[in-house]
Amino acid sequence: MKAVVGGTVIAEAPVEDLIKIEGNWYFPPSSVNEDYVSTSPTPYTCPWKGECQYLTVTVDNDVLPDRAWRYPNPYPTAFDRVGKDFTDYVAFWKDVKVVE
């Protein structure tokens, strides 16, 4: 699977390495090209996953605020619900296309 903006791949991993949570594909941290993401100041806490860290996706001159997110310290009970440890896995939204 790939996360793509325009023609630029910003994350890539085999589907078996991804985790699907609430309809969103979460990519392993090592599969995300950190050159294209930066920490956003937007706060959010999911009631069952924990404190979320939003990321801004930047490709060339295209800046996409809060189009990615991860959970650096998810609630331990969330692992039971998801079935896996998803710490720092990254999901994408809107302008970032997730394709096979």
C-alpha positions as a Markdown table, in Angstrom:
| # | Residue | x | y | z |
|---|---|---|---|---|
| 1 | Met | 0.0 | 0.0 | 0.0 |
| 2 | Lys | 1.1 | 3.5 | -0.7 |
| 3 | Ala | 0.2 | 7.0 | 0.6 |
| 4 | Val | 0.5 | 9.4 | -2.3 |
| 5 | Val | 0.2 | 13.1 | -2.8 |
| 6 | Gly | 0.2 | 13.9 | -6.5 |
| 7 | Gly | 2.8 | 11.6 | -7.9 |
| 8 | Thr | 4.9 | 11.6 | -4.6 |
| 9 | Val | 4.9 | 8.5 | -2.4 |
| 10 | Ile | 5.1 | 9.6 | 1.2 |
| 11 | Ala | 4.6 | 6.2 | 2.8 |
| 12 | Glu | 4.8 | 2.6 | 1.5 |
| 13 | Ala | 4.4 | -0.8 | 3.2 |
| 14 | Pro | 2.9 | -4.2 | 2.4 |
| 15 | Val | -0.7 | -4.4 | 3.4 |
| 16 | Glu | 0.0 | -7.0 | 6.0 |
| 17 | Asp | 2.2 | -4.5 | 7.9 |
| 18 | Leu | -0.6 | -1.9 | 8.0 |
| 19 | Ile | -3.4 | -1.7 | 10.7 |
| 20 | Lys | -6.9 | -0.7 | 9.8 |
| 21 | Ile | -8.7 | 1.3 | 12.5 |
| 22 | Glu | -12.1 | 2.8 | 12.0 |
| 23 | Gly | -11.8 | 2.6 | 8.2 |
| 24 | Asn | -8.3 | 4.3 | 8.1 |
| 25 | Trp | -5.1 | 2.5 | 7.1 |
| 26 | Tyr | -2.3 | 3.1 | 9.6 |
| 27 | Phe | 1.3 | 2.8 | 8.2 |
| 28 | Pro | 4.2 | 1.6 | 10.3 |
| 29 | Pro | 6.4 | 4.4 | 11.5 |
| 30 | Ser | 9.4 | 3.1 | 9.5 |
| 31 | Ser | 7.4 | 3.2 | 6.2 |
| 32 | Val | 6.7 | 7.0 | 6.4 |
| 33 | Asn | 9.1 | 9.3 | 4.7 |
| 34 | Glu | 9.7 | 11.9 | 7.5 |
| 35 | Asp | 10.9 | 14.4 | 4.8 |
| 36 | Tyr | 7.2 | 15.0 | 4.0 |
| 37 | Val | 5.6 | 15.2 | 7.4 |
| 38 | Ser | 6.0 | 17.7 | 10.3 |
| 39 | Thr | 4.4 | 18.0 | 13.7 |
| 40 | Ser | 1.2 | 20.1 | 13.8 |
| 41 | Pro | 0.1 | 22.1 | 16.9 |
| 42 | Thr | -3.5 | 20.9 | 16.5 |
| 43 | Pro | -4.6 | 19.2 | 19.7 |
| 44 | Tyr | -7.0 | 16.2 | 19.8 |
| 45 | Thr | -7.6 | 13.3 | 22.2 |
| 46 | Cys | -9.6 | 10.3 | 21.1 |
| 47 | Pro | -11.7 | 9.0 | 24.0 |
| 48 | Trp | -10.5 | 5.4 | 23.4 |
| 49 | Lys | -7.2 | 5.7 | 21.6 |
| 50 | Gly | -5.6 | 8.6 | 23.6 |
| 51 | Glu | -3.8 | 11.8 | 22.7 |
| 52 | Cys | -3.3 | 12.2 | 19.0 |
| 53 | Gln | -0.4 | 14.0 | 17.3 |
| 54 | Tyr | -1.5 | 15.6 | 14.0 |
| 55 | Leu | 1.0 | 16.0 | 11.2 |
| 56 | Thr | 1.3 | 18.5 | 8.3 |
| 57 | Val | 2.1 | 16.9 | 5.0 |
| 58 | Thr | 4.2 | 19.0 | 2.7 |
| 59 | Val | 5.1 | 18.0 | -0.9 |
| 60 | Asp | 6.9 | 20.5 | -3.0 |
| 61 | Asn | 4.9 | 23.8 | -2.4 |
| 62 | Asp | 1.7 | 21.9 | -1.4 |
| 63 | Val | 1.2 | 22.3 | 2.4 |
| 64 | Leu | -1.6 | 20.1 | 3.8 |
| 65 | Pro | -2.2 | 20.9 | 7.5 |
| 66 | Asp | -3.4 | 18.0 | 9.7 |
| 67 | Arg | -3.7 | 15.5 | 6.8 |
| 68 | Ala | -1.9 | 12.8 | 8.9 |
| 69 | Trp | -2.0 | 11.7 | 12.5 |
| 70 | Arg | -0.5 | 9.2 | 14.9 |
| 71 | Tyr | -0.8 | 8.2 | 18.6 |
| 72 | Pro | 2.6 | 8.4 | 20.3 |
| 73 | Asn | 1.2 | 7.0 | 23.6 |
| 74 | Pro | -2.1 | 5.2 | 23.0 |
| 75 | Tyr | -4.1 | 4.1 | 25.9 |
| 76 | Pro | -3.1 | 0.4 | 26.8 |
| 77 | Thr | -6.8 | -0.6 | 26.6 |
| 78 | Ala | -6.8 | 0.5 | 22.9 |
| 79 | Phe | -4.4 | -2.3 | 22.0 |
| 80 | Asp | -7.0 | -4.8 | 23.1 |
| 81 | Arg | -9.7 | -3.1 | 21.0 |
| 82 | Val | -7.4 | -2.9 | 17.9 |
| 83 | Gly | -5.7 | -6.2 | 18.5 |
| 84 | Lys | -2.2 | -4.8 | 18.0 |
| 85 | Asp | 0.2 | -2.1 | 19.3 |
| 86 | Phe | -0.3 | 0.8 | 16.9 |
| 87 | Thr | 2.0 | 3.3 | 18.7 |
| 88 | Asp | 3.3 | 5.9 | 16.2 |
| 89 | Tyr | 1.6 | 4.3 | 13.2 |
| 90 | Val | 0.5 | 7.0 | 10.8 |
| 91 | Ala | -2.9 | 7.5 | 9.1 |
| 92 | Phe | -3.7 | 9.9 | 6.3 |
| 93 | Trp | -6.7 | 12.0 | 5.4 |
| 94 | Lys | -8.3 | 13.9 | 2.5 |
| 95 | Asp | -5.7 | 15.0 | -0.1 |
| 96 | Val | -3.4 | 12.0 | 0.7 |
| 97 | Lys | -4.6 | 9.0 | -1.4 |
| 98 | Val | -4.0 | 5.5 | 0.0 |
| 99 | Val | -3.7 | 3.1 | -2.9 |
| 100 | Glu | -2.5 | -0.5 | -3.5 |
